[in-house]
């Protein structure tokens, strides 16, 4: 038997679970902010449709700025807004922003603690057919290493909407990470979103390991938890949507209680959420850890399912990692 917090959708494990891309939640969040906060402005690098800025641009054209294929210019313009009592959201593909304009983000935004929200879209390998050149798997690492920068990776479209709205209420630079492909809605409208605070999505009666993840790949972790339950292997699945600042207090407490951790992310295992968790536990609570993510390799073209299987990001790989870390604990 298991107990699941009210934060999870009843349809999570069903084949007909509703699916939306996290970028869609960003788009609806922008429209809500346009209606409620006249200081919000949006900038795009010639990708307003793909990054779901189009609805905001149509409704509030005087507060939308099309910067063209010039990500460095877009970011420096956003920095100007950010130190001028506006709340700019700058959107592009993550391989271009923060990929192409990292130095401008560092110098004009982070260094000045400018109030800018950077939306990196089409992140991770679920960008699929576009191949390695458009699959950002290093962005969390590069952004979380930057002083003053927060990093938020929503689990689904509903949380993406809430994270976008919440970002407007927090002063300072924030990196919001979104995906292109549709993914299951695992949360509900009632699921609370509190920046910097991780929360439990699944908890067995007797957990033996903590699975800590972020982004839509957490659905695979939930499927793995469900399968492991049949083998009488208990787990706790934690949504660590805020990668920086990490909810260290909760992670340390859970690691101390259960003695084993698996991290799950659609990102390189070098420097992402797994790295952040490892740094935290090395300092406060040394614990056996297994890392699910891209293992120091680029992706390739393919469907999300094909790529998740090949690069061992799917539910089977997560279940294997759980068994491995439990064995290490013993």
C-alpha positions as CSV (number, residue, x, y, z in Angstrom):
1,X,0.0,0.0,0.0
2,X,1.1,3.5,-0.6
3,X,0.1,7.0,0.2
4,X,0.3,9.9,-2.3
5,X,0.0,13.5,-1.3
6,X,-2.9,15.5,-2.8
7,X,-0.3,17.3,-5.0
8,X,-0.5,14.6,-7.7
9,X,-3.1,14.1,-10.4
10,X,-5.4,11.1,-10.2
11,X,-4.7,10.5,-13.9
12,X,-0.9,10.4,-13.5
13,X,-0.6,6.6,-14.1
14,X,-3.3,6.2,-16.7
15,X,-2.8,5.9,-20.4
16,X,-5.2,8.8,-21.1
17,X,-3.4,11.3,-18.8
18,X,-3.7,14.8,-20.2
19,X,-0.5,16.1,-21.8
20,X,0.8,19.6,-22.5
21,X,4.3,21.0,-23.0
22,X,5.8,23.1,-20.2
23,X,6.3,25.9,-22.7
24,X,2.4,26.1,-22.9
25,X,2.3,26.9,-19.2
26,X,4.9,29.6,-19.7
27,X,2.6,31.2,-22.4
28,X,-0.5,31.2,-20.3
29,X,1.5,32.5,-17.4
30,X,2.7,35.5,-19.5
31,X,-0.9,36.3,-20.5
32,X,-2.0,36.3,-16.9
33,X,0.9,38.6,-15.9
34,X,0.0,40.9,-18.8
35,X,-3.5,41.3,-17.4
36,X,-2.4,41.8,-13.8
37,X,1.0,43.5,-13.9
38,X,1.6,46.4,-16.3
39,X,5.4,46.3,-15.6
40,X,5.8,42.9,-17.3
41,X,7.4,43.1,-20.8
42,X,8.4,40.2,-23.0
43,X,11.3,39.9,-25.5
44,X,11.8,37.2,-28.1
45,X,14.6,36.3,-30.5
46,X,12.5,35.6,-33.5
47,X,10.8,32.6,-31.9
48,X,7.6,34.0,-30.4
49,X,5.4,31.2,-31.6
50,X,7.7,28.3,-30.5
51,X,8.4,29.9,-27.1
52,X,4.6,30.7,-26.7
53,X,5.1,34.4,-26.4
54,X,2.7,35.0,-29.3
55,X,-0.5,35.3,-27.2
56,X,1.1,38.0,-25.1
57,X,2.5,39.8,-28.2
58,X,-1.0,39.8,-29.8
59,X,-2.7,41.1,-26.6
60,X,-0.1,43.5,-25.5
61,X,1.9,44.6,-28.6
62,X,3.4,47.7,-26.9
63,X,4.9,45.5,-24.2
64,X,6.4,42.9,-26.6
65,X,9.8,43.4,-28.3
66,X,10.9,41.3,-31.2
67,X,14.7,41.3,-31.2
68,X,15.3,39.0,-34.2
69,X,18.0,36.4,-34.4
70,X,20.2,38.4,-32.0
71,X,20.2,36.7,-28.6
72,X,23.0,38.9,-27.2
73,X,21.1,42.0,-28.1
74,X,17.9,40.6,-26.6
75,X,19.6,40.0,-23.3
76,X,21.3,43.3,-23.0
77,X,18.0,45.0,-23.8
78,X,16.3,42.9,-21.1
79,X,19.0,43.9,-18.7
80,X,18.1,47.6,-19.3
81,X,14.5,46.9,-18.6
82,X,15.5,44.9,-15.5
83,X,17.3,47.9,-13.9
84,X,14.5,50.3,-14.9
85,X,11.6,49.0,-12.8
86,X,10.3,46.7,-15.5
87,X,10.0,42.9,-15.3
88,X,11.3,41.5,-18.5
89,X,10.9,37.9,-19.7
90,X,13.4,37.1,-22.4
91,X,12.6,33.9,-24.4
92,X,14.5,31.7,-26.9
93,X,15.7,28.2,-27.3
94,X,18.0,27.2,-24.4
95,X,20.9,26.3,-26.8
96,X,20.8,30.0,-27.8
97,X,19.8,31.6,-24.5
98,X,21.7,30.9,-22.3
99,X,23.8,29.0,-24.8
100,X,24.8,31.7,-27.2
101,X,24.5,34.7,-24.9
102,X,26.0,33.4,-21.6
103,X,28.5,36.2,-21.3
104,X,25.9,38.9,-21.8
105,X,23.7,37.2,-19.1
106,X,26.7,37.0,-16.8
107,X,27.9,40.6,-17.2
108,X,24.7,42.6,-17.8
109,X,22.2,40.6,-15.8
110,X,23.8,38.5,-13.0
111,X,26.6,40.8,-12.2
112,X,24.2,43.7,-11.9
113,X,21.5,41.6,-10.2
114,X,19.1,42.9,-12.8
115,X,15.5,41.8,-12.4
116,X,15.4,39.7,-15.6
117,X,13.6,36.3,-16.2
118,X,15.4,34.2,-18.8
119,X,13.2,31.5,-20.4
120,X,15.2,28.7,-22.0
121,X,12.9,26.6,-24.2
122,X,13.3,23.3,-26.0
123,X,15.6,22.1,-23.3
124,X,16.7,18.5,-22.8
125,X,16.8,15.6,-25.3
126,X,13.0,15.5,-25.7
127,X,13.5,18.1,-28.3
128,X,14.0,14.9,-30.2
129,X,14.1,15.0,-34.0
130,X,16.1,18.3,-34.0
131,X,19.1,16.4,-32.8
132,X,22.1,17.2,-30.6
133,X,22.6,20.8,-31.8
134,X,19.2,21.8,-30.4
135,X,19.2,19.7,-27.3
136,X,20.3,21.8,-24.4
137,X,21.8,19.4,-21.7
138,X,24.3,21.8,-20.2
139,X,22.2,24.8,-19.4
140,X,21.3,24.1,-15.7
141,X,25.0,23.6,-14.9
142,X,26.1,26.9,-16.6
143,X,23.3,28.9,-15.0
144,X,23.4,27.6,-11.5
145,X,27.1,28.3,-11.3
146,X,26.4,32.0,-12.0
147,X,26.2,34.3,-8.9
148,X,22.7,35.8,-8.1
149,X,21.0,33.4,-10.6
150,X,18.0,31.2,-9.5
151,X,17.2,28.1,-11.5
152,X,13.6,26.7,-11.8
153,X,12.6,23.6,-13.8
154,X,8.8,23.0,-13.7
155,X,7.6,19.4,-13.7
156,X,4.6,20.0,-16.0
157,X,2.6,22.8,-17.8
158,X,0.5,23.6,-14.7
159,X,3.6,24.1,-12.6
160,X,5.3,26.1,-15.5
161,X,2.4,28.5,-15.4
162,X,2.7,28.9,-11.6
163,X,6.5,29.3,-11.8
164,X,6.2,32.0,-14.5
165,X,3.8,34.0,-12.3
166,X,5.9,33.4,-9.2
167,X,9.1,34.5,-11.0
168,X,7.6,37.9,-11.6
169,X,7.2,38.4,-7.8
170,X,10.8,37.6,-7.0
171,X,13.5,40.2,-7.4
172,X,16.5,39.3,-9.4
173,X,17.7,37.0,-12.2
174,X,15.9,33.8,-12.7
175,X,16.4,31.0,-15.3
176,X,13.2,29.2,-16.2
177,X,13.7,25.9,-18.1
178,X,11.0,24.6,-20.5
179,X,10.5,21.7,-22.9
180,X,9.0,21.5,-26.3
181,X,7.3,18.0,-26.3
182,X,4.0,17.4,-24.6
183,X,4.3,15.6,-21.2
184,X,1.9,14.3,-18.6
185,X,0.2,16.7,-16.2
186,X,1.2,15.1,-12.9
187,X,0.1,18.0,-10.7
188,X,-3.2,19.7,-10.3
189,X,-4.4,23.3,-10.2
190,X,-4.5,23.0,-6.4
191,X,-0.9,21.8,-6.1
192,X,1.0,24.5,-4.3
193,X,4.1,26.0,-5.9
194,X,6.5,27.6,-3.5
195,X,9.8,28.7,-5.0
196,X,12.8,27.1,-3.3
197,X,10.6,24.5,-1.6
198,X,10.7,20.9,-2.8
199,X,7.6,18.7,-2.2
200,X,6.7,15.0,-2.3
201,X,4.8,13.6,-5.2
202,X,4.9,9.9,-4.1
203,X,5.6,8.2,-0.8
204,X,5.4,4.5,0.0
205,X,4.6,3.3,3.4
206,X,8.2,2.3,4.0
207,X,10.5,4.1,1.6
208,X,14.0,2.7,1.2
209,X,15.3,5.3,-1.2
210,X,14.6,9.0,-2.1
211,X,14.2,9.8,-5.8
212,X,14.9,13.5,-6.4
213,X,14.1,15.0,-9.7
214,X,13.0,18.0,-11.7
215,X,11.2,18.7,-15.0
216,X,8.9,16.4,-17.0
217,X,11.2,13.4,-16.6
218,X,9.8,13.1,-13.1
219,X,6.8,11.3,-14.7
220,X,9.2,8.4,-15.5
221,X,10.3,8.4,-11.9
222,X,6.7,8.1,-10.8
223,X,6.1,5.2,-13.2
224,X,9.3,3.6,-11.8
225,X,8.0,4.1,-8.2
226,X,4.7,2.4,-9.2
227,X,6.5,-0.6,-10.7
228,X,8.9,-0.9,-7.7
229,X,5.9,-1.0,-5.3
230,X,4.9,-4.3,-6.9
231,X,8.3,-5.7,-5.9
232,X,7.9,-4.4,-2.4
233,X,10.5,-1.7,-2.9
234,X,9.4,1.5,-1.3
235,X,10.3,4.9,-2.6
236,X,9.7,8.6,-2.0
237,X,9.7,10.8,-5.1
238,X,10.6,14.5,-4.4
239,X,9.9,17.3,-6.9
240,X,12.9,19.6,-6.6
241,X,11.7,22.1,-9.1
242,X,14.0,24.8,-7.8
243,X,17.5,23.6,-8.5
244,X,19.0,26.8,-7.1
245,X,18.6,27.6,-4.3
246,X,18.2,23.9,-3.5
247,X,15.9,22.9,-0.7
248,X,18.9,21.6,1.3
249,X,17.0,21.2,4.6
250,X,14.4,18.8,3.2
251,X,16.9,16.9,1.1
252,X,19.4,16.4,4.0
253,X,16.5,15.3,6.3
254,X,15.3,12.7,3.7
255,X,18.8,11.4,3.0
256,X,19.4,11.0,6.7
257,X,16.1,9.2,7.2
258,X,16.3,6.7,4.2
259,X,20.0,6.5,3.5
260,X,20.0,6.3,-0.3
261,X,19.3,8.8,-3.1
262,X,18.7,8.7,-6.9
263,X,18.6,11.9,-8.9
264,X,16.6,12.2,-12.1
265,X,17.0,15.0,-14.7
266,X,16.8,15.5,-18.5
267,X,20.3,17.1,-18.4
268,X,23.9,16.1,-18.1
269,X,24.8,14.4,-14.9
270,X,27.7,16.8,-14.7
271,X,26.7,20.0,-12.9
272,X,22.9,19.8,-12.9
273,X,20.5,18.8,-10.2
274,X,22.4,15.7,-9.4
275,X,25.6,17.7,-8.9
276,X,23.7,20.1,-6.7
277,X,22.3,17.3,-4.5
278,X,25.7,15.6,-4.3
279,X,27.4,18.8,-3.2
280,X,24.8,19.3,-0.6
281,X,25.0,15.8,0.8
282,X,28.8,15.6,0.7
283,X,28.8,18.6,3.0
284,X,25.9,17.7,5.3
285,X,25.0,14.0,5.0
286,X,27.2,11.7,3.0
287,X,24.8,9.3,1.3
288,X,25.0,6.7,-1.6
289,X,23.7,8.3,-4.8
290,X,23.0,7.1,-8.3
291,X,22.5,9.7,-11.1
292,X,20.0,9.4,-13.9
293,X,20.8,11.9,-16.8
294,X,22.9,12.2,-19.9
295,X,26.2,10.5,-19.1
296,X,28.7,13.0,-20.5
297,X,27.4,12.5,-24.0
298,X,25.5,14.4,-26.7
299,X,22.0,13.2,-27.8
300,X,20.8,12.5,-31.3
301,X,17.7,12.6,-33.4
302,X,14.7,10.4,-32.4
303,X,11.4,10.4,-30.5
304,X,11.4,11.1,-26.8
305,X,10.6,7.5,-26.0
306,X,13.5,6.2,-28.1
307,X,16.0,8.7,-26.7
308,X,14.9,8.1,-23.1
309,X,15.4,4.4,-23.6
310,X,18.7,4.6,-25.4
311,X,20.2,7.1,-22.9
312,X,18.8,5.2,-19.8
313,X,16.4,7.9,-18.7
314,X,13.2,5.9,-18.7
315,X,11.3,4.2,-15.9
316,X,13.3,0.9,-16.3
317,X,16.6,2.7,-15.9
318,X,15.4,4.6,-12.9
319,X,14.1,1.4,-11.3
320,X,17.5,-0.3,-11.9
321,X,19.2,2.7,-10.3
322,X,17.0,2.4,-7.2
323,X,17.9,-1.3,-6.8
324,X,21.6,-0.5,-7.3
325,X,21.7,2.3,-4.7
326,X,19.8,0.2,-2.2
327,X,22.3,-2.6,-2.6
328,X,25.1,0.0,-2.0
329,X,23.3,1.1,1.1
330,X,23.2,-2.4,2.5
